[in-house]
């Protein structure tokens, strides 16, 4: 099985830059405490790095 990233939003997007808000939506995160699983790929790693101050990441 391929590795996956478990991404959880821990901080609000309110007051954030529009690009960061769009990145959270692209990851599928809608609210604080919301968790999604994404495939471990360079594309998703880059998205997570852009909003690292708003999310936590675990490898599964």
RANOR-V251803 format. One record per backbone hydrogen bond with DSSP energy under -1.0 kcal/mol. NH is the residue of the N-H (numbers start at 1). CO is the residue of the C=O. E is the energy in kcal/mol with one decimal. If there is no record, write none. Layout:
BEGIN
NH:CO:E / NH:CO:E
END
This chain:
BEGIN
5:38:-3.6 / 6:58:-3.3 / 7:36:-2.7 / 8:56:-2.3 / 9:34:-2.1 / 10:54:-2.7 / 11:54:-1.7 / 16:13:-2.3 / 21:17:-2.1 / 22:18:-2.4 / 23:19:-2.0 / 24:20:-2.2 / 25:21:-1.9 / 26:22:-2.4 / 27:23:-1.8 / 29:24:-2.5 / 33:9:-3.3 / 34:31:-1.9 / 36:7:-2.4 / 38:5:-2.6 / 40:3:-2.0 / 41:39:-1.3 / 45:41:-2.5 / 46:42:-2.2 / 47:43:-1.7 / 48:44:-2.5 / 49:45:-2.3 / 50:46:-1.7 / 51:47:-1.0 / 52:49:-1.1 / 54:51:-2.3 / 56:8:-2.4 / 58:6:-2.0 / 60:4:-2.9
END
